[in-house]
């Protein structure tokens, strides 16, 4: 009997098989089958078949026959451990596309973009992607340097969210914000020193929400590219700020709640929008 090909182990326990990457966890894998089923090349399932009935069905619908293996075999083939919370579900897919600054024209007709200013914690990035997908954001912008990478672990933390939002890695965030402003976006920086709260702010139909790292916040250069600085009310001594993911989710909920029908609007003379474009 021919032996099954085994993916080689590489740095950071990320694996490749025929130039592919892994996605694991039931919800993350389901999102792959919903958004890009043709990219799936291999499905490995550990445990009892009845537990994986839904995954088996969607895999076969995509033309991929799942491999049902024992737990030791699953760990060996995937390199995953119980700490990875894989639920016995792993697929090998074509690499998820990550866009660059030269692709920003794809967002010219978009509605909502999240820009992350030096968010280096993978847990935060994964949770932001989840919130972005939940609230229907078009894209998330990351810095090429001093930022968390979009790894299989981050995709697992996002619980499928990474499949529904375009991710851009940009070298110069300030320049990217200028490009989006040229397309008609207004840029709102989430900052505890903002003059207006989220609820007092009427957001533009095309909005960029810029979020900085916990503690450091937005860099000064990034702040100068914001049309308005807005804040989340609250805080007390010893608990002055929220982490980036929680702050992003609160801001997106406020934007969604203010628009009602999912769109955002801003009267041309709204004082809550802050300074005129720089």
Order of alpha helices (4+ residues) and beta strands (2+ residues): beta-beta-beta-alpha-beta-alpha-beta-alpha-beta-beta-alpha-beta-alpha-beta-alpha-beta-beta-beta-alpha-beta-alpha
